[in-house]
Amino acid sequence: MKFQLNMAILFFSCSATLQAQKTAIAFNTTGKEIQSVLAKQILQKANQSLQEKPITVTAYFAERSAGNKHDFFSEGDYWWPDSSHPQGPYIQKDGQTNPNNFVQHRLAMIRFSQLMGNLVSAYLISGNPQYARAGLKHLKAWFVDTATRMNPALLYAQAIKGKVTGRGVGIIDMIQMMEVAQSIRVLEKAGMIPEKELTSMKQWFADYLQWVTHHPYGKEERDAKNNHATCWVMQVLSFAKLTKNDSLIKDCSMRYQQILLPGQLALDGSFPLELKRTKPYGYSLFNLDAMTTIAHLLKQDNPSVLQYQLTNGSSLQKAIQFMVPFVHNKSTWSYAKDVMYWDQWPIAQPFLIFGYQAFQESDWLMLWKKLEHFPQNQEVIRNLPIRNPLIWLTTLD
């Protein structure tokens, strides 16, 4: 393994020109800085991933799901059995995750996202097509193969035993597919996906976009007032970029500037709706990561979006400035501590990278470099929408 890793690094250092010819994609300036930090670990992880077999939703039977084996199913995280009525409907304990709820489909999707991000990042670093080919087998399993593909909808996400078979809030689980969609964009630009399979993959995401923008669950999530609305826009925008849905890209741009920021961002740069939650620190980080990802995805079509200010003077830049001191030193956090996972945050938050790229605050990049880049805690991984920054820092657009 060590020999293989060293050879991959040697290949990269000696063949930058070959890489450019193979991928037709290069890292932008920020990407080159990030690459110098992550390359060794990414190649290690990608080499370990080469032999991994696809695991889709069809690999796990969800006995409480109202759907079939191709339907994604999850259960509301904060819902528990009622001790006074053990066979009755579940009751809510906000912020407290029930470890016995069904999460296997979500974990399979997260695994898929991690594998694709690692493999495609390694492909970009090395130019070695073996990484792209390894990723293609996972893409085909999830989106093309009729025996294993997932249905393009989330009708049964975040169900609650005894109450509902699915909910609009479950749509947030689809942020796990964002790095998959971005990986497809990279591999498409590099000419590494056969046309027939590429068409099927894009159609899958187009079908999902049709569902999430028209089904009552999707509309309910779109109109939420907190991070759920942010994540609706973030995922829809990501998938619209893949499918080249210009009308949805414009809609997401409008929602970001006219609905998300005015409805959630305070004058001081905080997100009051997240501060009211039982995990205010983690949710503030999460929402800021999502907001900056949206701005990053919009900047190609709308360069001025990064400088957009509300009428009261607040802005995305101010939101980052609000959180950075608490990332530098969490002990200065002046709000309530999170009821769970307080000790696991912060990690190398993507808003630090996208913020640095947008506003050239070198301190933000230095802070990112000091933090944990590959967290192991499943709850942290789940709430980290951008895990493989290199695939987002290219000349793709």
C-alpha angles and dihedrals in degrees: 000000000000091000090050092050093048091049091051091052091046090049090053096047094048101043113044090136092052090050091054090051093048099046104024083212130101134185116258120233094277090044091056090054092048092046092059089058101042107029099095095048093043093053090048092052094043092052089052089050097053094089097039114122123223117266116189134172090278090069093071128057114217106199094190094051119111089205133073131263093278094055121096111238132187137157129232108273098220099046121106140177113274106245090207092052107026094180095042132092118303120260128219127253103178114224094008112108117217105224093201097062119108110268103147094109091050091049090049090052092048090049089051091051093048094048093049093046093049095045097045092044089052090049090053092048098046106022087224109146093208088082093052092047091050090053092049093064090058092047092052092050094053100039111018115028108086091210096058109017122121120237110250098243140071101222093141103040121130094004119179119220111245093007117056138357092218142348142210090244087065090072088081087076089073092072083084087072095057096089089046090056091046090049090054090052091053094047091045091054089049092051092239100129120074111241096243093053092043091054091052092049093050091046090054091056092043089054091049091050090051089052099044094048096047109030116091089240090057094047091048091052092044090056097048117123103227142035091323091068090045091053092047090057092042095053095040090050092049093051092042089056089055094047093039092235099167095181092057091045089055091046091052090049090053093047093049094053102032104032115016101044098038092044098046112021120087125207092259092053097257128126104233094191090058092045089059092059126096089249101042097158097050093042092049090053091045095050092046091051089053094046093051091046089055091051090047092053093046099048095084092059096031113025093179092061091089091060095044113135132191119236089259091056097254119135146164089271090056090049090056091046089053094055102037096078090053090050090049090050118007091188088074091063103126098193132075118299118248113265090225135023094014091140094050096064141117112039129162094309115206092225087071091059097042090042091052091049092050101041104020094232099161091192089066092055092047090051091050091052091056096053132082111281100185108038119192101201109105095216091052092047091050092053095047105090094183112047100152107045095177094073088058096048103066139103087258095123 
